[in-house]
Amino acid sequence: MFSQFSHREHKQFWTICLVILAMLSLWLLFAPNGVIRYYRLQNEIAVVKAEAASLDEQNQALATEVRRLQKDPAYLEDVAREEYGLIRQNEMIFDFSRHSEKH
């Protein structure tokens, strides 16, 4: 089939094929739904999945905390003492953390 064409026509044919191939490649890369956008979206998906996993861990930790606060009186007392400075009735606190200055 190609034997009936001249060398110049062969060269033009392959040049046109290369130009079409180059245009198609560029279109596949940079089109609105092209390869570059695909990889960007894959990266975004990975980031969102990592955030979701982190939020799931935080959610589980908070759920455990809530269960312990609701069902474990000793834990509730520890939290009340540590975070809110609460004490039991007839209990005194001595704070030795401050040093008096000598004049």
C-alpha positions as CSV (number, residue, x, y, z in Angstrom):
1,M,0.0,0.0,0.0
2,F,2.8,2.4,0.9
3,S,4.9,1.5,-2.1
4,Q,2.8,3.7,-4.4
5,F,3.5,6.8,-2.4
6,S,6.7,8.9,-2.8
7,H,9.2,9.5,0.0
8,R,7.9,13.0,0.5
9,E,4.3,11.6,0.9
10,H,5.6,9.0,3.4
11,K,7.3,11.8,5.4
12,Q,4.1,13.9,5.4
13,F,2.0,11.0,6.5
14,W,4.3,10.2,9.5
15,T,4.5,13.9,10.3
16,I,0.7,14.2,10.4
17,C,0.5,11.0,12.5
18,L,3.1,12.4,15.0
19,V,1.2,15.7,15.2
20,I,-2.1,14.0,15.8
21,L,-0.4,11.7,18.4
22,A,1.1,14.7,20.1
23,M,-2.2,16.6,20.2
24,L,-4.0,13.5,21.5
25,S,-1.4,13.1,24.2
26,L,-1.6,16.7,25.3
27,W,-5.4,16.5,25.3
28,L,-5.3,13.4,27.5
29,L,-2.9,15.1,29.9
30,F,-4.5,18.5,30.2
31,A,-8.2,17.9,29.4
32,P,-10.7,18.7,32.2
33,N,-11.0,15.0,33.0
34,G,-7.4,14.2,31.9
35,V,-4.6,12.3,33.5
36,I,-3.2,15.3,35.5
37,R,-6.7,16.0,37.0
38,Y,-7.0,12.2,37.8
39,Y,-3.8,12.2,39.8
40,R,-4.7,15.4,41.6
41,L,-8.0,13.9,42.6
42,Q,-6.3,10.7,43.7
43,N,-4.1,12.8,46.0
44,E,-7.1,14.7,47.4
45,I,-8.8,11.4,48.0
46,A,-5.8,10.1,49.9
47,V,-5.7,13.2,52.1
48,V,-9.4,13.0,52.8
49,K,-9.2,9.3,53.7
50,A,-6.3,10.1,56.1
51,E,-8.3,12.9,57.7
52,A,-11.3,10.6,58.0
53,A,-9.2,7.9,59.6
54,S,-7.8,10.5,62.1
55,L,-11.3,11.7,62.9
56,D,-12.5,8.1,63.4
57,E,-9.7,7.6,65.9
58,Q,-10.6,10.8,67.7
59,N,-14.3,9.9,67.7
60,Q,-13.5,6.4,69.2
61,A,-11.3,8.0,71.9
62,L,-14.1,10.5,72.7
63,A,-16.7,7.7,72.8
64,T,-14.5,5.8,75.2
65,E,-14.1,8.9,77.3
66,V,-17.8,9.4,77.5
67,R,-18.5,5.8,78.4
68,R,-15.9,6.0,81.2
69,L,-17.3,9.2,82.5
70,Q,-20.8,7.7,82.6
71,K,-19.9,4.3,84.0
72,D,-16.7,4.6,86.0
73,P,-17.1,6.7,89.2
74,A,-13.4,6.6,90.1
75,Y,-12.5,7.9,86.6
76,L,-15.1,10.7,86.9
77,E,-13.6,11.6,90.3
78,D,-10.1,11.7,88.9
79,V,-11.2,14.0,86.1
80,A,-13.1,16.3,88.4
81,R,-10.0,16.5,90.7
82,E,-7.5,17.1,87.9
83,E,-9.4,19.3,85.5
84,Y,-11.7,21.2,87.9
85,G,-9.7,21.2,91.1
86,L,-12.6,19.7,93.0
87,I,-12.1,18.1,96.4
88,R,-14.1,15.8,98.6
89,Q,-16.0,17.1,101.6
90,N,-13.8,17.6,104.7
91,E,-10.7,17.4,102.4
92,M,-7.9,20.1,102.5
93,I,-5.4,21.0,99.8
94,F,-1.9,22.2,100.7
95,D,-0.2,23.9,97.8
96,F,3.6,23.7,98.2
97,S,4.4,24.8,94.7
98,R,4.9,28.5,95.5
99,H,8.0,29.5,97.2
100,S,7.9,32.5,99.5
101,E,10.4,35.3,98.8
102,K,12.8,36.3,101.5
103,H,12.9,40.0,102.1
